[in-house]
Amino acid sequence: MATMTARFRSAPHVYARRFDHETVLLSLTSGQYFALDDVGGAIWELLTSGKTLDETVTQLLAEYEVDEAALCADVQRIAGELIAAGLLSGPT
């Protein structure tokens, strides 16, 4: 996995749209879509806005009452899953 200072971006073939408490990602090359819950959508938005993994964790800690180590592991896991699915490019 990438270091906590890595930056990512949305893959160019991905369309993302937020609906209430869900973010839907559509891969225009494969036709597959993915749904992220509220926290997953927040992680997506922060990472694709140029935030590092560490900055993403810091911002989410300010918004949610959650254990820092658990959140850090979740952010890394979700970033890894998004990369594996070809939805997130990086790290840079």
PDB file as gemmi writes it, atoms N, CA and C in Angstrom:
CRYST1    1.000    1.000    1.000  90.00  90.00  90.00 P 1                      
ATOM      1  N   MET A   1       0.840  -1.186   0.000  1.00  0.00           N  
ATOM      2  CA  MET A   1       0.000   0.000   0.000  1.00  0.00           C  
ATOM      3  C   MET A   1       0.880   1.241   0.000  1.00  0.00           C  
ATOM      4  N   ALA A   2       0.316   2.324  -0.443  1.00  0.00           N  
ATOM      5  CA  ALA A   2       1.022   3.589  -0.536  1.00  0.00           C  
ATOM      6  C   ALA A   2       1.304   4.159   0.851  1.00  0.00           C  
ATOM      7  N   THR A   3       2.250   5.072   0.890  1.00  0.00           N  
ATOM      8  CA  THR A   3       2.542   5.762   2.139  1.00  0.00           C  
ATOM      9  C   THR A   3       1.405   6.719   2.466  1.00  0.00           C  
ATOM     10  N   MET A   4       1.377   7.153   3.690  1.00  0.00           N  
ATOM     11  CA  MET A   4       0.309   8.053   4.134  1.00  0.00           C  
ATOM     12  C   MET A   4       0.405   9.436   3.512  1.00  0.00           C  
ATOM     13  N   THR A   5       1.525   9.743   2.842  1.00  0.00           N  
ATOM     14  CA  THR A   5       1.669  11.045   2.197  1.00  0.00           C  
ATOM     15  C   THR A   5       1.391  10.979   0.695  1.00  0.00           C  
ATOM     16  N   ALA A   6       0.968   9.816   0.211  1.00  0.00           N  
ATOM     17  CA  ALA A   6       0.670   9.655  -1.215  1.00  0.00           C  
ATOM     18  C   ALA A   6      -0.590  10.432  -1.584  1.00  0.00           C  
ATOM     19  N   ARG A   7      -0.630  10.876  -2.821  1.00  0.00           N  
ATOM     20  CA  ARG A   7      -1.804  11.576  -3.359  1.00  0.00           C  
ATOM     21  C   ARG A   7      -2.376  10.740  -4.499  1.00  0.00           C  
ATOM     22  N   PHE A   8      -3.676  10.858  -4.696  1.00  0.00           N  
ATOM     23  CA  PHE A   8      -4.370  10.070  -5.701  1.00  0.00           C  
ATOM     24  C   PHE A   8      -5.244  10.969  -6.554  1.00  0.00           C  
ATOM     25  N   ARG A   9      -5.823  10.382  -7.595  1.00  0.00           N  
ATOM     26  CA  ARG A   9      -6.783  11.102  -8.421  1.00  0.00           C  
ATOM     27  C   ARG A   9      -7.770  10.082  -8.983  1.00  0.00           C  
ATOM     28  N   SER A  10      -8.890  10.569  -9.388  1.00  0.00           N  
ATOM     29  CA  SER A  10      -9.880   9.711 -10.016  1.00  0.00           C  
ATOM     30  C   SER A  10      -9.322   9.238 -11.350  1.00  0.00           C  
ATOM     31  N   ALA A  11      -9.525   7.969 -11.674  1.00  0.00           N  
ATOM     32  CA  ALA A  11      -9.122   7.482 -12.993  1.00  0.00           C  
ATOM     33  C   ALA A  11      -9.946   8.252 -14.036  1.00  0.00           C  
ATOM     34  N   PRO A  12      -9.370   8.537 -15.198  1.00  0.00           N  
ATOM     35  CA  PRO A  12     -10.063   9.391 -16.169  1.00  0.00           C  
ATOM     36  C   PRO A  12     -11.367   8.806 -16.725  1.00  0.00           C  
ATOM     37  N   HIS A  13     -11.558   7.524 -16.608  1.00  0.00           N  
ATOM     38  CA  HIS A  13     -12.766   6.886 -17.145  1.00  0.00           C  
ATOM     39  C   HIS A  13     -13.856   6.677 -16.095  1.00  0.00           C  
ATOM     40  N   VAL A  14     -13.734   7.354 -14.962  1.00  0.00           N  
ATOM     41  CA  VAL A  14     -14.679   7.161 -13.857  1.00  0.00           C  
ATOM     42  C   VAL A  14     -15.576   8.388 -13.724  1.00  0.00           C  
ATOM     43  N   TYR A  15     -16.859   8.108 -13.636  1.00  0.00           N  
ATOM     44  CA  TYR A  15     -17.857   9.146 -13.374  1.00  0.00           C  
ATOM     45  C   TYR A  15     -18.362   8.931 -11.959  1.00  0.00           C  
ATOM     46  N   ALA A  16     -18.352   9.977 -11.144  1.00  0.00           N  
ATOM     47  CA  ALA A  16     -18.793   9.877  -9.749  1.00  0.00           C  
ATOM     48  C   ALA A  16     -19.927  10.855  -9.504  1.00  0.00           C  
ATOM     49  N   ARG A  17     -20.906  10.394  -8.729  1.00  0.00           N  
ATOM     50  CA  ARG A  17     -22.037  11.257  -8.388  1.00  0.00           C  
ATOM     51  C   ARG A  17     -22.510  10.940  -6.979  1.00  0.00           C  
ATOM     52  N   ARG A  18     -22.741  11.963  -6.206  1.00  0.00           N  
ATOM     53  CA  ARG A  18     -23.213  11.791  -4.820  1.00  0.00           C  
ATOM     54  C   ARG A  18     -24.733  11.934  -4.788  1.00  0.00           C  
ATOM     55  N   PHE A  19     -25.382  10.987  -4.133  1.00  0.00           N  
ATOM     56  CA  PHE A  19     -26.825  11.003  -3.915  1.00  0.00           C  
ATOM     57  C   PHE A  19     -27.058  10.867  -2.417  1.00  0.00           C  
ATOM     58  N   ASP A  20     -27.589  11.884  -1.784  1.00  0.00           N  
ATOM     59  CA  ASP A  20     -27.874  11.850  -0.351  1.00  0.00           C  
ATOM     60  C   ASP A  20     -26.707  11.260   0.437  1.00  0.00           C  
ATOM     61  N   HIS A  21     -26.835  10.009   0.909  1.00  0.00           N  
ATOM     62  CA  HIS A  21     -25.811   9.387   1.750  1.00  0.00           C  
ATOM     63  C   HIS A  21     -25.038   8.306   1.009  1.00  0.00           C  
ATOM     64  N   GLU A  22     -24.974   8.414  -0.306  1.00  0.00           N  
ATOM     65  CA  GLU A  22     -24.292   7.395  -1.103  1.00  0.00           C  
ATOM     66  C   GLU A  22     -23.575   8.064  -2.270  1.00  0.00           C  
ATOM     67  N   THR A  23     -22.400   7.555  -2.584  1.00  0.00           N  
ATOM     68  CA  THR A  23     -21.665   8.003  -3.762  1.00  0.00           C  
ATOM     69  C   THR A  23     -21.601   6.826  -4.721  1.00  0.00           C  
ATOM     70  N   VAL A  24     -21.996   7.074  -5.960  1.00  0.00           N  
ATOM     71  CA  VAL A  24     -21.984   6.038  -6.981  1.00  0.00           C  
ATOM     72  C   VAL A  24     -20.856   6.343  -7.952  1.00  0.00           C  
ATOM     73  N   LEU A  25     -20.036   5.334  -8.211  1.00  0.00           N  
ATOM     74  CA  LEU A  25     -18.925   5.447  -9.150  1.00  0.00           C  
ATOM     75  C   LEU A  25     -19.227   4.545 -10.336  1.00  0.00           C  
ATOM     76  N   LEU A  26     -19.069   5.060 -11.534  1.00  0.00           N  
ATOM     77  CA  LEU A  26     -19.309   4.290 -12.747  1.00  0.00           C  
ATOM     78  C   LEU A  26     -18.036   4.260 -13.574  1.00  0.00           C  
ATOM     79  N   SER A  27     -17.577   3.059 -13.886  1.00  0.00           N  
ATOM     80  CA  SER A  27     -16.432   2.908 -14.777  1.00  0.00           C  
ATOM     81  C   SER A  27     -16.975   2.916 -16.196  1.00  0.00           C  
ATOM     82  N   LEU A  28     -16.645   3.939 -16.956  1.00  0.00           N  
ATOM     83  CA  LEU A  28     -17.137   4.055 -18.324  1.00  0.00           C  
ATOM     84  C   LEU A  28     -16.501   3.032 -19.261  1.00  0.00           C  
ATOM     85  N   THR A  29     -15.380   2.441 -18.867  1.00  0.00           N  
ATOM     86  CA  THR A  29     -14.747   1.425 -19.712  1.00  0.00           C  
ATOM     87  C   THR A  29     -15.330   0.040 -19.488  1.00  0.00           C  
ATOM     88  N   SER A  30     -15.674  -0.286 -18.256  1.00  0.00           N  
ATOM     89  CA  SER A  30     -16.194  -1.628 -17.980  1.00  0.00           C  
ATOM     90  C   SER A  30     -17.711  -1.661 -17.831  1.00  0.00           C  
ATOM     91  N   GLY A  31     -18.325  -0.506 -17.595  1.00  0.00           N  
ATOM     92  CA  GLY A  31     -19.758  -0.452 -17.367  1.00  0.00           C  
ATOM     93  C   GLY A  31     -20.159  -0.843 -15.957  1.00  0.00           C  
ATOM     94  N   GLN A  32     -19.191  -1.170 -15.110  1.00  0.00           N  
ATOM     95  CA  GLN A  32     -19.483  -1.537 -13.726  1.00  0.00           C  
ATOM     96  C   GLN A  32     -19.718  -0.286 -12.890  1.00  0.00           C  
ATOM     97  N   TYR A  33     -20.617  -0.425 -11.929  1.00  0.00           N  
ATOM     98  CA  TYR A  33     -20.795   0.675 -10.995  1.00  0.00           C  
ATOM     99  C   TYR A  33     -20.567   0.182  -9.579  1.00  0.00           C  
ATOM    100  N   PHE A  34     -20.191   1.115  -8.735  1.00  0.00           N  
ATOM    101  CA  PHE A  34     -19.846   0.832  -7.352  1.00  0.00           C  
ATOM    102  C   PHE A  34     -20.552   1.851  -6.479  1.00  0.00           C  
ATOM    103  N   ALA A  35     -21.052   1.414  -5.340  1.00  0.00           N  
ATOM    104  CA  ALA A  35     -21.719   2.315  -4.412  1.00  0.00           C  
ATOM    105  C   ALA A  35     -20.907   2.398  -3.125  1.00  0.00           C  
ATOM    106  N   LEU A  36     -20.674   3.618  -2.678  1.00  0.00           N  
ATOM    107  CA  LEU A  36     -19.956   3.867  -1.436  1.00  0.00           C  
ATOM    108  C   LEU A  36     -20.922   4.491  -0.443  1.00  0.00           C  
ATOM    109  N   ASP A  37     -20.863   4.048   0.804  1.00  0.00           N  
ATOM    110  CA  ASP A  37     -21.700   4.656   1.833  1.00  0.00           C  
ATOM    111  C   ASP A  37     -21.187   6.060   2.136  1.00  0.00           C  
ATOM    112  N   ASP A  38     -21.790   6.697   3.114  1.00  0.00           N  
ATOM    113  CA  ASP A  38     -21.461   8.082   3.441  1.00  0.00           C  
ATOM    114  C   ASP A  38     -19.976   8.274   3.740  1.00  0.00           C  
ATOM    115  N   VAL A  39     -19.401   7.403   4.559  1.00  0.00           N  
ATOM    116  CA  VAL A  39     -17.983   7.530   4.913  1.00  0.00           C  
ATOM    117  C   VAL A  39     -17.103   7.182   3.717  1.00  0.00           C  
ATOM    118  N   GLY A  40     -17.436   6.128   3.000  1.00  0.00           N  
ATOM    119  CA  GLY A  40     -16.674   5.768   1.802  1.00  0.00           C  
ATOM    120  C   GLY A  40     -16.700   6.888   0.777  1.00  0.00           C  
ATOM    121  N   GLY A  41     -17.863   7.528   0.626  1.00  0.00           N  
ATOM    122  CA  GLY A  41     -17.976   8.665  -0.285  1.00  0.00           C  
ATOM    123  C   GLY A  41     -17.127   9.841   0.159  1.00  0.00           C  
ATOM    124  N   ALA A  42     -17.074  10.076   1.466  1.00  0.00           N  
ATOM    125  CA  ALA A  42     -16.227  11.155   1.986  1.00  0.00           C  
ATOM    126  C   ALA A  42     -14.759  10.855   1.712  1.00  0.00           C  
ATOM    127  N   ILE A  43     -14.368   9.598   1.887  1.00  0.00           N  
ATOM    128  CA  ILE A  43     -12.984   9.200   1.592  1.00  0.00           C  
ATOM    129  C   ILE A  43     -12.694   9.435   0.112  1.00  0.00           C  
ATOM    130  N   TRP A  44     -13.599   9.010  -0.768  1.00  0.00           N  
ATOM    131  CA  TRP A  44     -13.440   9.219  -2.214  1.00  0.00           C  
ATOM    132  C   TRP A  44     -13.263  10.706  -2.525  1.00  0.00           C  
ATOM    133  N   GLU A  45     -14.158  11.531  -1.997  1.00  0.00           N  
ATOM    134  CA  GLU A  45     -14.109  12.964  -2.281  1.00  0.00           C  
ATOM    135  C   GLU A  45     -12.816  13.605  -1.801  1.00  0.00           C  
ATOM    136  N   LEU A  46     -12.357  13.230  -0.613  1.00  0.00           N  
ATOM    137  CA  LEU A  46     -11.124  13.804  -0.086  1.00  0.00           C  
ATOM    138  C   LEU A  46      -9.911  13.359  -0.901  1.00  0.00           C  
ATOM    139  N   LEU A  47      -9.846  12.072  -1.203  1.00  0.00           N  
ATOM    140  CA  LEU A  47      -8.692  11.571  -1.963  1.00  0.00           C  
ATOM    141  C   LEU A  47      -8.647  12.152  -3.370  1.00  0.00           C  
ATOM    142  N   THR A  48      -9.804  12.262  -4.028  1.00  0.00           N  
ATOM    143  CA  THR A  48      -9.807  12.774  -5.403  1.00  0.00           C  
ATOM    144  C   THR A  48      -9.705  14.297  -5.458  1.00  0.00           C  
ATOM    145  N   SER A  49      -9.796  14.949  -4.296  1.00  0.00           N  
ATOM    146  CA  SER A  49      -9.594  16.406  -4.264  1.00  0.00           C  
ATOM    147  C   SER A  49      -8.131  16.764  -4.036  1.00  0.00           C  
ATOM    148  N   GLY A  50      -7.286  15.731  -3.908  1.00  0.00           N  
ATOM    149  CA  GLY A  50      -5.857  15.986  -3.747  1.00  0.00           C  
ATOM    150  C   GLY A  50      -5.326  15.782  -2.339  1.00  0.00           C  
ATOM    151  N   LYS A  51      -6.192  15.386  -1.412  1.00  0.00           N  
ATOM    152  CA  LYS A  51      -5.735  15.142  -0.040  1.00  0.00           C  
ATOM    153  C   LYS A  51      -4.917  13.855   0.014  1.00  0.00           C  
ATOM    154  N   THR A  52      -3.909  13.839   0.869  1.00  0.00           N  
ATOM    155  CA  THR A  52      -3.135  12.619   1.099  1.00  0.00           C  
ATOM    156  C   THR A  52      -3.955  11.680   1.975  1.00  0.00           C  
ATOM    157  N   LEU A  53      -3.490  10.455   2.117  1.00  0.00           N  
ATOM    158  CA  LEU A  53      -4.150   9.530   3.034  1.00  0.00           C  
ATOM    159  C   LEU A  53      -4.160  10.108   4.446  1.00  0.00           C  
ATOM    160  N   ASP A  54      -3.036  10.676   4.868  1.00  0.00           N  
ATOM    161  CA  ASP A  54      -2.928  11.256   6.203  1.00  0.00           C  
ATOM    162  C   ASP A  54      -3.882  12.437   6.379  1.00  0.00           C  
ATOM    163  N   GLU A  55      -3.952  13.327   5.397  1.00  0.00           N  
ATOM    164  CA  GLU A  55      -4.862  14.475   5.467  1.00  0.00           C  
ATOM    165  C   GLU A  55      -6.321  14.015   5.491  1.00  0.00           C  
ATOM    166  N   THR A  56      -6.613  12.944   4.757  1.00  0.00           N  
ATOM    167  CA  THR A  56      -7.960  12.387   4.744  1.00  0.00           C  
ATOM    168  C   THR A  56      -8.340  11.879   6.121  1.00  0.00           C  
ATOM    169  N   VAL A  57      -7.437  11.148   6.752  1.00  0.00           N  
ATOM    170  CA  VAL A  57      -7.685  10.640   8.099  1.00  0.00           C  
ATOM    171  C   VAL A  57      -7.896  11.805   9.065  1.00  0.00           C  
ATOM    172  N   THR A  58      -7.047  12.802   9.009  1.00  0.00           N  
ATOM    173  CA  THR A  58      -7.146  13.957   9.907  1.00  0.00           C  
ATOM    174  C   THR A  58      -8.490  14.657   9.754  1.00  0.00           C  
ATOM    175  N   GLN A  59      -8.920  14.877   8.525  1.00  0.00           N  
ATOM    176  CA  GLN A  59     -10.190  15.569   8.303  1.00  0.00           C  
ATOM    177  C   GLN A  59     -11.378  14.731   8.789  1.00  0.00           C  
ATOM    178  N   LEU A  60     -11.338  13.431   8.522  1.00  0.00           N  
ATOM    179  CA  LEU A  60     -12.436  12.572   8.949  1.00  0.00           C  
ATOM    180  C   LEU A  60     -12.490  12.435  10.475  1.00  0.00           C  
ATOM    181  N   LEU A  61     -11.343  12.469  11.131  1.00  0.00           N  
ATOM    182  CA  LEU A  61     -11.323  12.430  12.600  1.00  0.00           C  
ATOM    183  C   LEU A  61     -12.035  13.639  13.195  1.00  0.00           C  
ATOM    184  N   ALA A  62     -11.954  14.770  12.499  1.00  0.00           N  
ATOM    185  CA  ALA A  62     -12.627  15.978  12.968  1.00  0.00           C  
ATOM    186  C   ALA A  62     -14.143  15.896  12.763  1.00  0.00           C  
ATOM    187  N   GLU A  63     -14.587  15.043  11.847  1.00  0.00           N  
ATOM    188  CA  GLU A  63     -16.008  14.953  11.522  1.00  0.00           C  
ATOM    189  C   GLU A  63     -16.730  13.782  12.181  1.00  0.00           C  
ATOM    190  N   TYR A  64     -16.002  12.715  12.489  1.00  0.00           N  
ATOM    191  CA  TYR A  64     -16.618  11.510  13.029  1.00  0.00           C  
ATOM    192  C   TYR A  64     -15.945  11.104  14.334  1.00  0.00           C  
ATOM    193  N   GLU A  65     -16.713  10.519  15.222  1.00  0.00           N  
ATOM    194  CA  GLU A  65     -16.155   9.971  16.452  1.00  0.00           C  
ATOM    195  C   GLU A  65     -15.763   8.534  16.170  1.00  0.00           C  
ATOM    196  N   VAL A  66     -14.478   8.331  15.938  1.00  0.00           N  
ATOM    197  CA  VAL A  66     -13.979   7.017  15.545  1.00  0.00           C  
ATOM    198  C   VAL A  66     -12.546   6.865  16.041  1.00  0.00           C  
ATOM    199  N   ASP A  67     -12.132   5.631  16.262  1.00  0.00           N  
ATOM    200  CA  ASP A  67     -10.762   5.347  16.672  1.00  0.00           C  
ATOM    201  C   ASP A  67      -9.809   5.665  15.514  1.00  0.00           C  
ATOM    202  N   GLU A  68      -8.746   6.395  15.811  1.00  0.00           N  
ATOM    203  CA  GLU A  68      -7.817   6.825  14.762  1.00  0.00           C  
ATOM    204  C   GLU A  68      -7.170   5.645  14.042  1.00  0.00           C  
ATOM    205  N   ALA A  69      -6.738   4.645  14.772  1.00  0.00           N  
ATOM    206  CA  ALA A  69      -6.088   3.488  14.142  1.00  0.00           C  
ATOM    207  C   ALA A  69      -7.061   2.743  13.236  1.00  0.00           C  
ATOM    208  N   ALA A  70      -8.300   2.597  13.682  1.00  0.00           N  
ATOM    209  CA  ALA A  70      -9.310   1.917  12.861  1.00  0.00           C  
ATOM    210  C   ALA A  70      -9.612   2.723  11.602  1.00  0.00           C  
ATOM    211  N   LEU A  71      -9.725   4.040  11.748  1.00  0.00           N  
ATOM    212  CA  LEU A  71      -9.992   4.901  10.595  1.00  0.00           C  
ATOM    213  C   LEU A  71      -8.843   4.853   9.612  1.00  0.00           C  
ATOM    214  N   CYS A  72      -7.620   4.916  10.106  1.00  0.00           N  
ATOM    215  CA  CYS A  72      -6.435   4.849   9.247  1.00  0.00           C  
ATOM    216  C   CYS A  72      -6.442   3.547   8.437  1.00  0.00           C  
ATOM    217  N   ALA A  73      -6.732   2.444   9.100  1.00  0.00           N  
ATOM    218  CA  ALA A  73      -6.789   1.147   8.414  1.00  0.00           C  
ATOM    219  C   ALA A  73      -7.903   1.135   7.382  1.00  0.00           C  
ATOM    220  N   ASP A  74      -9.062   1.716   7.706  1.00  0.00           N  
ATOM    221  CA  ASP A  74     -10.181   1.757   6.764  1.00  0.00           C  
ATOM    222  C   ASP A  74      -9.852   2.610   5.541  1.00  0.00           C  
ATOM    223  N   VAL A  75      -9.240   3.761   5.747  1.00  0.00           N  
ATOM    224  CA  VAL A  75      -8.869   4.639   4.627  1.00  0.00           C  
ATOM    225  C   VAL A  75      -7.882   3.924   3.712  1.00  0.00           C  
ATOM    226  N   GLN A  76      -6.887   3.265   4.288  1.00  0.00           N  
ATOM    227  CA  GLN A  76      -5.918   2.523   3.476  1.00  0.00           C  
ATOM    228  C   GLN A  76      -6.586   1.379   2.720  1.00  0.00           C  
ATOM    229  N   ARG A  77      -7.488   0.665   3.390  1.00  0.00           N  
ATOM    230  CA  ARG A  77      -8.182  -0.466   2.756  1.00  0.00           C  
ATOM    231  C   ARG A  77      -9.050   0.010   1.594  1.00  0.00           C  
ATOM    232  N   ILE A  78      -9.833   1.071   1.836  1.00  0.00           N  
ATOM    233  CA  ILE A  78     -10.722   1.577   0.784  1.00  0.00           C  
ATOM    234  C   ILE A  78      -9.919   2.119  -0.388  1.00  0.00           C  
ATOM    235  N   ALA A  79      -8.840   2.844  -0.115  1.00  0.00           N  
ATOM    236  CA  ALA A  79      -7.985   3.334  -1.204  1.00  0.00           C  
ATOM    237  C   ALA A  79      -7.432   2.155  -2.006  1.00  0.00           C  
ATOM    238  N   GLY A  80      -6.988   1.109  -1.325  1.00  0.00           N  
ATOM    239  CA  GLY A  80      -6.476  -0.072  -2.016  1.00  0.00           C  
ATOM    240  C   GLY A  80      -7.536  -0.744  -2.871  1.00  0.00           C  
ATOM    241  N   GLU A  81      -8.763  -0.839  -2.359  1.00  0.00           N  
ATOM    242  CA  GLU A  81      -9.853  -1.440  -3.127  1.00  0.00           C  
ATOM    243  C   GLU A  81     -10.204  -0.597  -4.352  1.00  0.00           C  
ATOM    244  N   LEU A  82     -10.198   0.722  -4.193  1.00  0.00           N  
ATOM    245  CA  LEU A  82     -10.497   1.613  -5.317  1.00  0.00           C  
ATOM    246  C   LEU A  82      -9.414   1.530  -6.396  1.00  0.00           C  
ATOM    247  N   ILE A  83      -8.168   1.409  -5.961  1.00  0.00           N  
ATOM    248  CA  ILE A  83      -7.064   1.249  -6.913  1.00  0.00           C  
ATOM    249  C   ILE A  83      -7.196  -0.090  -7.630  1.00  0.00           C  
ATOM    250  N   ALA A  84      -7.447  -1.156  -6.888  1.00  0.00           N  
ATOM    251  CA  ALA A  84      -7.582  -2.491  -7.472  1.00  0.00           C  
ATOM    252  C   ALA A  84      -8.733  -2.554  -8.477  1.00  0.00           C  
ATOM    253  N   ALA A  85      -9.798  -1.792  -8.233  1.00  0.00           N  
ATOM    254  CA  ALA A  85     -10.936  -1.783  -9.137  1.00  0.00           C  
ATOM    255  C   ALA A  85     -10.710  -0.849 -10.333  1.00  0.00           C  
ATOM    256  N   GLY A  86      -9.571  -0.148 -10.348  1.00  0.00           N  
ATOM    257  CA  GLY A  86      -9.253   0.760 -11.451  1.00  0.00           C  
ATOM    258  C   GLY A  86      -9.979   2.086 -11.391  1.00  0.00           C  
ATOM    259  N   LEU A  87     -10.506   2.424 -10.228  1.00  0.00           N  
ATOM    260  CA  LEU A  87     -11.269   3.661 -10.075  1.00  0.00           C  
ATOM    261  C   LEU A  87     -10.424   4.833  -9.596  1.00  0.00           C  
ATOM    262  N   LEU A  88      -9.353   4.528  -8.913  1.00  0.00           N  
ATOM    263  CA  LEU A  88      -8.467   5.543  -8.333  1.00  0.00           C  
ATOM    264  C   LEU A  88      -7.070   5.330  -8.900  1.00  0.00           C  
ATOM    265  N   SER A  89      -6.448   6.401  -9.337  1.00  0.00           N  
ATOM    266  CA  SER A  89      -5.093   6.342  -9.882  1.00  0.00           C  
ATOM    267  C   SER A  89      -4.116   6.901  -8.857  1.00  0.00           C  
ATOM    268  N   GLY A  90      -2.956   6.328  -8.840  1.00  0.00           N  
ATOM    269  CA  GLY A  90      -1.949   6.821  -7.912  1.00  0.00           C  
ATOM    270  C   GLY A  90      -1.150   5.670  -7.370  1.00  0.00           C  
ATOM    271  N   PRO A  91      -0.357   5.868  -6.408  1.00  0.00           N  
ATOM    272  CA  PRO A  91      -0.116   7.158  -5.776  1.00  0.00           C  
ATOM    273  C   PRO A  91       0.856   8.014  -6.576  1.00  0.00           C  
ATOM    274  N   THR A  92       0.816   9.304  -6.271  1.00  0.00           N  
ATOM    275  CA  THR A  92       1.774  10.232  -6.888  1.00  0.00           C  
ATOM    276  C   THR A  92       2.653  10.788  -5.801  1.00  0.00           C  
TER     277      THR A  92                                                      
END                                                                             
